Amino acid sequence: MKMKMDNAFYVASVGIAAGLALWWSQEVKLLVLHYNKNFIDIVISINGEEEWFGTFIHAPPYKGYWERLGTLRNDINVKWCIMGDTNIVASPSEKYGGSPFISQQCQMVS
């Protein structure tokens, strides 16, 4: 099955970071604003509808990253969608097996 994605944006892998990729169709107007090995920030509009801000994440749970998201939240005046993997567990009910739940990681995002 072909997905018919006409456009793409890639962030190459760096060290153990595996890289990131976005694909979108012709109906989507997408502008990449910022990116690094852990995120891609975009402005997007689909079929000429209202623009919104998007952040696609694959990031380790470190405090500086959450501070960056907090700063963005204060600067953005349109709808904002964050998608991806933040590699953090927000409550013990989300965790099963493996290493123990660390409540200090959740407090970093509060």
N, CA, C and O atoms as a GROMACS GRO file, in nm:
protein
  440
    1MET      N    1   0.084  -0.118   0.000
    1MET     CA    2   0.000   0.000   0.000
    1MET      C    3   0.089   0.124   0.000
    1MET      O    4   0.178   0.136   0.084
    2LYS      N    5   0.066   0.214  -0.093
    2LYS     CA    6   0.142   0.338  -0.102
    2LYS      C    7   0.068   0.448  -0.026
    2LYS      O    8  -0.052   0.466  -0.043
    3MET      N    9   0.142   0.522   0.058
    3MET     CA   10   0.079   0.624   0.142
    3MET      C   11   0.066   0.759   0.074
    3MET      O   12  -0.005   0.845   0.127
    4LYS      N   13   0.128   0.782  -0.039
    4LYS     CA   14   0.119   0.906  -0.116
    4LYS      C   15   0.160   1.029  -0.035
    4LYS      O   16   0.090   1.130  -0.034
    5MET      N   17   0.272   1.020   0.032
    5MET     CA   18   0.328   1.134   0.103
    5MET      C   19   0.426   1.203   0.009
    5MET      O   20   0.529   1.146  -0.027
    6ASP      N   21   0.394   1.325  -0.030
    6ASP     CA   22   0.471   1.397  -0.130
    6ASP      C   23   0.594   1.467  -0.075
    6ASP      O   24   0.688   1.497  -0.149
    7ASN      N   25   0.594   1.495   0.056
    7ASN     CA   26   0.700   1.574   0.117
    7ASN      C   27   0.758   1.502   0.238
    7ASN      O   28   0.692   1.420   0.301
    8ALA      N   29   0.883   1.535   0.269
    8ALA     CA   30   0.949   1.473   0.383
    8ALA      C   31   1.054   1.566   0.442
    8ALA      O   32   1.108   1.652   0.374
    9PHE      N   33   1.080   1.546   0.572
    9PHE     CA   34   1.186   1.618   0.641
    9PHE      C   35   1.254   1.519   0.734
    9PHE      O   36   1.186   1.446   0.807
   10TYR      N   37   1.386   1.517   0.732
   10TYR     CA   38   1.461   1.421   0.813
   10TYR      C   39   1.563   1.492   0.900
   10TYR      O   40   1.623   1.592   0.860
   11VAL      N   41   1.582   1.439   1.021
   11VAL     CA   42   1.693   1.480   1.107
   11VAL      C   43   1.779   1.355   1.121
   11VAL      O   44   1.733   1.252   1.171
   12ALA      N   45   1.903   1.364   1.076
   12ALA     CA   46   1.993   1.249   1.077
   12ALA      C   47   2.023   1.203   1.219
   12ALA      O   48   2.016   1.281   1.314
   13SER      N   49   2.055   1.076   1.233
   13SER     CA   50   2.091   1.021   1.363
   13SER      C   51   2.221   1.085   1.412
   13SER      O   52   2.309   1.119   1.333
   14VAL      N   53   2.230   1.101   1.545
   14VAL     CA   54   2.348   1.158   1.610
   14VAL      C   55   2.378   1.071   1.732
   14VAL      O   56   2.295   1.062   1.823
   15GLY      N   57   2.494   1.006   1.734
   15GLY     CA   58   2.526   0.919   1.848
   15GLY      C   59   2.421   0.810   1.863
   15GLY      O   60   2.390   0.738   1.768
   16ILE      N   61   2.365   0.800   1.984
   16ILE     CA   62   2.262   0.698   2.008
   16ILE      C   63   2.122   0.746   1.970
   16ILE      O   64   2.028   0.667   1.969
   17ALA      N   65   2.107   0.876   1.940
   17ALA     CA   66   1.978   0.928   1.893
   17ALA      C   67   1.955   0.874   1.751
   17ALA      O   68   2.038   0.893   1.662
   18ALA      N   69   1.842   0.809   1.732
   18ALA     CA   70   1.816   0.738   1.606
   18ALA      C   71   1.773   0.826   1.491
   18ALA      O   72   1.761   0.776   1.379
   19GLY      N   73   1.749   0.954   1.512
   19GLY     CA   74   1.702   1.040   1.405
   19GLY      C   75   1.551   1.053   1.407
   19GLY      O   76   1.482   0.976   1.474
   20LEU      N   77   1.499   1.150   1.334
   20LEU     CA   78   1.356   1.178   1.329
   20LEU      C   79   1.316   1.200   1.184
   20LEU      O   80   1.399   1.237   1.101
   21ALA      N   81   1.188   1.178   1.153
   21ALA     CA   82   1.139   1.200   1.018
   21ALA      C   83   0.993   1.240   1.020
   21ALA      O   84   0.915   1.190   1.102
   22LEU      N   85   0.955   1.329   0.931
   22LEU     CA   86   0.815   1.366   0.908
   22LEU      C   87   0.785   1.348   0.760
   22LEU      O   88   0.869   1.378   0.675
   23TRP      N   89   0.668   1.298   0.730
   23TRP     CA   90   0.619   1.289   0.592
   23TRP      C   91   0.481   1.352   0.589
   23TRP      O   92   0.404   1.335   0.683
   24TRP      N   93   0.450   1.425   0.482
   24TRP     CA   94   0.317   1.484   0.471
   24TRP      C   95   0.275   1.492   0.325
   24TRP      O   96   0.357   1.491   0.234
   25SER      N   97   0.143   1.499   0.308
   25SER     CA   98   0.086   1.501   0.173
   25SER      C   99   0.076   1.643   0.120
   25SER      O  100   0.101   1.740   0.192
   26GLN      N  101   0.041   1.653  -0.006
   26GLN     CA  102   0.036   1.782  -0.076
   26GLN      C  103  -0.069   1.877  -0.019
   26GLN      O  104  -0.054   1.999  -0.030
   27GLU      N  105  -0.173   1.823   0.043
   27GLU     CA  106  -0.279   1.908   0.100
   27GLU      C  107  -0.233   1.982   0.226
   27GLU      O  108  -0.301   2.074   0.273
   28VAL      N  109  -0.121   1.943   0.278
   28VAL     CA  110  -0.070   1.999   0.403
   28VAL      C  111   0.035   2.106   0.374
   28VAL      O  112   0.130   2.083   0.300
   29LYS      N  113   0.015   2.223   0.434
   29LYS     CA  114   0.116   2.329   0.428
   29LYS      C  115   0.194   2.319   0.558
   29LYS      O  116   0.139   2.340   0.666
   30LEU      N  117   0.322   2.286   0.549
   30LEU     CA  118   0.404   2.263   0.667
   30LEU      C  119   0.535   2.339   0.655
   30LEU      O  120   0.601   2.334   0.551
   31LEU      N  121   0.572   2.409   0.761
   31LEU     CA  122   0.698   2.482   0.766
   31LEU      C  123   0.775   2.436   0.889
   31LEU      O  124   0.725   2.446   1.001
   32VAL      N  125   0.896   2.385   0.869
   32VAL     CA  126   0.981   2.346   0.980
   32VAL      C  127   1.047   2.472   1.035
   32VAL      O  128   1.114   2.545   0.962
   33LEU      N  129   1.028   2.496   1.165
   33LEU     CA  130   1.082   2.616   1.230
   33LEU      C  131   1.217   2.588   1.296
   33LEU      O  132   1.313   2.662   1.276
   34HIS      N  133   1.223   2.483   1.376
   34HIS     CA  134   1.344   2.446   1.450
   34HIS      C  135   1.352   2.294   1.456
   34HIS      O  136   1.251   2.225   1.447
   35TYR      N  137   1.474   2.244   1.472
   35TYR     CA  138   1.490   2.101   1.491
   35TYR      C  139   1.627   2.073   1.552
   35TYR      O  140   1.720   2.152   1.539
   36ASN      N  141   1.637   1.958   1.617
   36ASN     CA  142   1.764   1.902   1.661
   36ASN      C  143   1.745   1.752   1.671
   36ASN      O  144   1.646   1.699   1.620
   37LYS      N  145   1.836   1.682   1.734
   37LYS     CA  146   1.828   1.535   1.738
   37LYS      C  147   1.710   1.484   1.820
   37LYS      O  148   1.677   1.366   1.812
   38ASN      N  149   1.644   1.572   1.899
   38ASN     CA  150   1.534   1.529   1.985
   38ASN      C  151   1.398   1.584   1.948
   38ASN      O  152   1.297   1.535   2.000
   39PHE      N  153   1.389   1.684   1.862
   39PHE     CA  154   1.258   1.741   1.831
   39PHE      C  155   1.257   1.807   1.694
   39PHE      O  156   1.361   1.842   1.637
   40ILE      N  157   1.135   1.824   1.642
   40ILE     CA  158   1.108   1.904   1.523
   40ILE      C  159   0.989   1.993   1.557
   40ILE      O  160   0.883   1.943   1.595
   41ASP      N  161   1.005   2.125   1.544
   41ASP     CA  162   0.896   2.221   1.564
   41ASP      C  163   0.846   2.266   1.427
   41ASP      O  164   0.926   2.299   1.340
   42ILE      N  165   0.715   2.268   1.409
   42ILE     CA  166   0.655   2.304   1.281
   42ILE      C  167   0.538   2.399   1.299
   42ILE      O  168   0.482   2.411   1.408
   43VAL      N  169   0.501   2.467   1.192
   43VAL     CA  170   0.372   2.534   1.178
   43VAL      C  171   0.303   2.461   1.064
   43VAL      O  172   0.363   2.434   0.960
   44ILE      N  173   0.175   2.428   1.085
   44ILE     CA  174   0.104   2.345   0.988
   44ILE      C  175  -0.037   2.397   0.966
   44ILE      O  176  -0.101   2.450   1.056
   45SER      N  177  -0.084   2.380   0.843
   45SER     CA  178  -0.222   2.407   0.806
   45SER      C  179  -0.264   2.298   0.708
   45SER      O  180  -0.191   2.264   0.616
   46ILE      N  181  -0.382   2.244   0.730
   46ILE     CA  182  -0.433   2.136   0.644
   46ILE      C  183  -0.552   2.189   0.565
   46ILE      O  184  -0.649   2.238   0.623
   47ASN      N  185  -0.545   2.178   0.432
   47ASN     CA  186  -0.650   2.225   0.342
   47ASN      C  187  -0.688   2.370   0.368
   47ASN      O  188  -0.806   2.405   0.361
   48GLY      N  189  -0.591   2.454   0.398
   48GLY     CA  190  -0.616   2.597   0.418
   48GLY      C  191  -0.684   2.633   0.548
   48GLY      O  192  -0.721   2.749   0.568
   49GLU      N  193  -0.702   2.537   0.638
   49GLU     CA  194  -0.765   2.564   0.767
   49GLU      C  195  -0.669   2.642   0.857
   49GLU      O  196  -0.558   2.674   0.817
   50GLU      N  197  -0.714   2.672   0.977
   50GLU     CA  198  -0.636   2.746   1.076
   50GLU      C  199  -0.499   2.684   1.100
   50GLU      O  200  -0.486   2.562   1.110
   51GLU      N  201  -0.396   2.769   1.110
   51GLU     CA  202  -0.262   2.719   1.138
   51GLU      C  203  -0.249   2.679   1.284
   51GLU      O  204  -0.315   2.735   1.372
   52TRP      N  205  -0.164   2.581   1.310
   52TRP     CA  206  -0.132   2.541   1.445
   52TRP      C  207   0.014   2.504   1.454
   52TRP      O  208   0.080   2.480   1.352
   53PHE      N  209   0.064   2.498   1.573
   53PHE     CA  210   0.204   2.470   1.601
   53PHE      C  211   0.216   2.324   1.642
   53PHE      O  212   0.131   2.273   1.714
   54GLY      N  213   0.320   2.257   1.597
   54GLY     CA  214   0.342   2.117   1.635
   54GLY      C  215   0.485   2.094   1.680
   54GLY      O  216   0.579   2.151   1.625
   55THR      N  217   0.500   2.010   1.780
   55THR     CA  218   0.632   1.966   1.825
   55THR      C  219   0.631   1.814   1.823
   55THR      O  220   0.550   1.751   1.891
   56PHE      N  221   0.722   1.757   1.746
   56PHE     CA  222   0.738   1.613   1.740
   56PHE      C  223   0.863   1.577   1.820
   56PHE      O  224   0.971   1.630   1.793
   57ILE      N  225   0.849   1.487   1.917
   57ILE     CA  226   0.953   1.462   2.016
   57ILE      C  227   0.998   1.317   2.018
   57ILE      O  228   0.918   1.225   2.004
   58HIS      N  229   1.124   1.299   2.036
   58HIS     CA  230   1.181   1.174   2.086
   58HIS      C  231   1.298   1.218   2.173
   58HIS      O  232   1.408   1.240   2.124
   59ALA      N  233   1.272   1.230   2.304
   59ALA     CA  234   1.368   1.297   2.391
   59ALA      C  235   1.387   1.225   2.524
   59ALA      O  236   1.295   1.160   2.573
   60PRO      N  237   1.504   1.238   2.581
   60PRO     CA  238   1.527   1.188   2.716
   60PRO      C  239   1.462   1.282   2.818
   60PRO      O  240   1.446   1.401   2.789
   61PRO      N  241   1.427   1.233   2.934
   61PRO     CA  242   1.361   1.318   3.034
   61PRO      C  243   1.460   1.402   3.114
   61PRO      O  244   1.488   1.371   3.230
   62TYR      N  245   1.513   1.507   3.054
   62TYR     CA  246   1.604   1.593   3.129
   62TYR      C  247   1.540   1.730   3.147
   62TYR      O  248   1.461   1.775   3.064
   63LYS      N  249   1.575   1.797   3.256
   63LYS     CA  250   1.507   1.919   3.297
   63LYS      C  251   1.513   2.030   3.191
   63LYS      O  252   1.413   2.098   3.169
   64GLY      N  253   1.627   2.049   3.126
   64GLY     CA  254   1.640   2.155   3.026
   64GLY      C  255   1.539   2.140   2.913
   64GLY      O  256   1.490   2.240   2.860
   65TYR      N  257   1.508   2.016   2.875
   65TYR     CA  258   1.411   1.995   2.768
   65TYR      C  259   1.273   2.042   2.810
   65TYR      O  260   1.203   2.108   2.732
   66TRP      N  261   1.233   2.010   2.933
   66TRP     CA  262   1.101   2.051   2.981
   66TRP      C  263   1.095   2.202   2.997
   66TRP      O  264   0.990   2.262   2.974
   67GLU      N  265   1.205   2.265   3.037
   67GLU     CA  266   1.209   2.411   3.045
   67GLU      C  267   1.190   2.473   2.907
   67GLU      O  268   1.122   2.575   2.894
   68ARG      N  269   1.249   2.412   2.804
   68ARG     CA  270   1.231   2.460   2.666
   68ARG      C  271   1.084   2.454   2.626
   68ARG      O  272   1.033   2.548   2.567
   69LEU      N  273   1.016   2.343   2.657
   69LEU     CA  274   0.873   2.332   2.625
   69LEU      C  275   0.792   2.437   2.700
   69LEU      O  276   0.698   2.493   2.645
   70GLY      N  277   0.829   2.464   2.825
   70GLY     CA  278   0.759   2.568   2.902
   70GLY      C  279   0.776   2.705   2.838
   70GLY      O  280   0.680   2.783   2.833
   71THR      N  281   0.895   2.735   2.790
   71THR     CA  282   0.920   2.862   2.722
   71THR      C  283   0.839   2.871   2.594
   71THR      O  284   0.779   2.975   2.565
   72LEU      N  285   0.836   2.762   2.516
   72LEU     CA  286   0.756   2.761   2.394
   72LEU      C  287   0.609   2.785   2.426
   72LEU      O  288   0.542   2.860   2.356
   73ARG      N  289   0.560   2.721   2.532
   73ARG     CA  290   0.419   2.736   2.569
   73ARG      C  291   0.384   2.884   2.590
   73ARG      O  292   0.276   2.929   2.552
   74ASN      N  293   0.476   2.958   2.650
   74ASN     CA  294   0.451   3.100   2.675
   74ASN      C  295   0.459   3.184   2.548
   74ASN      O  296   0.399   3.292   2.541
   75ASP      N  297   0.532   3.136   2.446
   75ASP     CA  298   0.552   3.213   2.323
   75ASP      C  299   0.451   3.181   2.214
   75ASP      O  300   0.440   3.257   2.118
   76ILE      N  301   0.379   3.073   2.225
   76ILE     CA  302   0.288   3.028   2.119
   76ILE      C  303   0.147   3.081   2.145
   76ILE      O  304   0.093   3.067   2.254
   77ASN      N  305   0.088   3.142   2.043
   77ASN     CA  306  -0.047   3.196   2.058
   77ASN      C  307  -0.146   3.130   1.963
   77ASN      O  308  -0.251   3.186   1.933
   78VAL      N  309  -0.114   3.010   1.916
   78VAL     CA  310  -0.205   2.930   1.834
   78VAL      C  311  -0.217   2.792   1.898
   78VAL      O  312  -0.149   2.761   1.995
   79LYS      N  313  -0.304   2.710   1.842
   79LYS     CA  314  -0.317   2.573   1.892
   79LYS      C  315  -0.182   2.503   1.882
   79LYS      O  316  -0.105   2.529   1.789
   80TRP      N  317  -0.154   2.415   1.978
   80TRP     CA  318  -0.024   2.346   1.982
   80TRP      C  319  -0.046   2.200   2.013
   80TRP      O  320  -0.117   2.166   2.108
   81CYS      N  321   0.013   2.115   1.933
   81CYS     CA  322   0.004   1.971   1.953
   81CYS      C  323   0.146   1.916   1.972
   81CYS      O  324   0.234   1.941   1.889
   82ILE      N  325   0.166   1.841   2.080
   82ILE     CA  326   0.295   1.776   2.106
   82ILE      C  327   0.273   1.627   2.086
   82ILE      O  328   0.183   1.568   2.147
   83MET      N  329   0.356   1.566   2.001
   83MET     CA  330   0.344   1.422   1.972
   83MET      C  331   0.479   1.356   1.979
   83MET      O  332   0.581   1.418   1.950
   84GLY      N  333   0.480   1.231   2.019
   84GLY     CA  334   0.604   1.156   2.017
   84GLY      C  335   0.630   1.080   2.144
   84GLY      O  336   0.537   1.037   2.212
   85ASP      N  337   0.756   1.066   2.176
   85ASP     CA  338   0.799   0.987   2.291
   85ASP      C  339   0.886   1.074   2.380
   85ASP      O  340   0.999   1.108   2.343
   86THR      N  341   0.834   1.109   2.496
   86THR     CA  342   0.910   1.191   2.591
   86THR      C  343   0.994   1.105   2.685
   86THR      O  344   1.070   1.158   2.766
   87ASN      N  345   0.979   0.974   2.676
   87ASN     CA  346   1.056   0.882   2.760
   87ASN      C  347   1.039   0.911   2.908
   87ASN      O  348   1.135   0.903   2.985
   88ILE      N  349   0.917   0.945   2.949
   88ILE     CA  350   0.891   0.969   3.090
   88ILE      C  351   0.758   0.906   3.129
   88ILE      O  352   0.664   0.903   3.049
   89VAL      N  353   0.752   0.858   3.250
   89VAL     CA  354   0.630   0.801   3.306
   89VAL      C  355   0.573   0.903   3.403
   89VAL      O  356   0.643   0.944   3.496
   90ALA      N  357   0.450   0.945   3.383
   90ALA     CA  358   0.392   1.052   3.463
   90ALA      C  359   0.332   1.006   3.596
   90ALA      O  360   0.318   1.086   3.688
   91SER      N  361   0.295   0.878   3.606
   91SER     CA  362   0.240   0.828   3.732
   91SER      C  363   0.269   0.679   3.743
   91SER      O  364   0.292   0.612   3.642
   92PRO      N  365   0.269   0.626   3.866
   92PRO     CA  366   0.298   0.483   3.884
   92PRO      C  367   0.202   0.392   3.808
   92PRO      O  368   0.240   0.281   3.771
   93SER      N  369   0.079   0.438   3.783
   93SER     CA  370  -0.019   0.355   3.713
   93SER      C  371   0.019   0.331   3.567
   93SER      O  372  -0.034   0.239   3.505
   94GLU      N  373   0.109   0.412   3.510
   94GLU     CA  374   0.154   0.396   3.372
   94GLU      C  375   0.268   0.296   3.359
   94GLU      O  376   0.308   0.261   3.248
   95LYS      N  377   0.320   0.249   3.471
   95LYS     CA  378   0.442   0.168   3.470
   95LYS      C  379   0.411   0.024   3.510
   95LYS      O  380   0.335  -0.002   3.604
   96TYR      N  381   0.472  -0.069   3.437
   96TYR     CA  382   0.460  -0.210   3.471
   96TYR      C  383   0.596  -0.275   3.446
   96TYR      O  384   0.643  -0.278   3.333
   97GLY      N  385   0.659  -0.327   3.550
   97GLY     CA  386   0.787  -0.396   3.537
   97GLY      C  387   0.903  -0.300   3.515
   97GLY      O  388   0.888  -0.178   3.519
   98GLY      N  389   1.020  -0.359   3.492
   98GLY     CA  390   1.140  -0.280   3.466
   98GLY      C  391   1.189  -0.206   3.588
   98GLY      O  392   1.162  -0.246   3.702
   99SER      N  393   1.262  -0.098   3.564
   99SER     CA  394   1.316  -0.019   3.675
   99SER      C  395   1.203   0.048   3.752
   99SER      O  396   1.094   0.068   3.698
  100PRO      N  397   1.228   0.085   3.878
  100PRO     CA  398   1.121   0.144   3.960
  100PRO      C  399   1.079   0.282   3.911
  100PRO      O  400   1.155   0.351   3.844
  101PHE      N  401   0.956   0.320   3.946
  101PHE     CA  402   0.902   0.452   3.916
  101PHE      C  403   0.981   0.557   3.995
  101PHE      O  404   1.006   0.538   4.114
  102ILE      N  405   1.020   0.668   3.930
  102ILE     CA  406   1.095   0.775   3.995
  102ILE      C  407   1.010   0.901   3.992
  102ILE      O  408   0.995   0.964   3.887
  103SER      N  409   0.954   0.936   4.107
  103SER     CA  410   0.860   1.049   4.112
  103SER      C  411   0.928   1.182   4.078
  103SER      O  412   0.861   1.273   4.031
  104GLN      N  413   1.059   1.195   4.101
  104GLN     CA  414   1.128   1.321   4.070
  104GLN      C  415   1.122   1.353   3.922
  104GLN      O  416   1.120   1.471   3.885
  105GLN      N  417   1.119   1.251   3.834
  105GLN     CA  418   1.108   1.277   3.691
  105GLN      C  419   0.976   1.344   3.657
  105GLN      O  420   0.973   1.433   3.572
  106CYS      N  421   0.867   1.303   3.722
  106CYS     CA  422   0.737   1.365   3.698
  106CYS      C  423   0.736   1.509   3.745
  106CYS      O  424   0.676   1.595   3.681
  107GLN      N  425   0.802   1.536   3.855
  107GLN     CA  426   0.805   1.670   3.910
  107GLN      C  427   0.878   1.767   3.818
  107GLN      O  428   0.851   1.887   3.821
  108MET      N  429   0.969   1.716   3.735
  108MET     CA  430   1.039   1.803   3.640
  108MET      C  431   0.943   1.866   3.541
  108MET      O  432   0.969   1.976   3.492
  109VAL      N  433   0.833   1.798   3.511
  109VAL     CA  434   0.740   1.848   3.410
  109VAL      C  435   0.625   1.925   3.470
  109VAL      O  436   0.545   1.982   3.397
  110SER      N  437   0.614   1.929   3.601
  110SER     CA  438   0.503   1.998   3.666
  110SER      C  439   0.518   2.148   3.658
  110SER      O  440   0.433   2.221   3.708
   0.00000   0.00000   0.00000
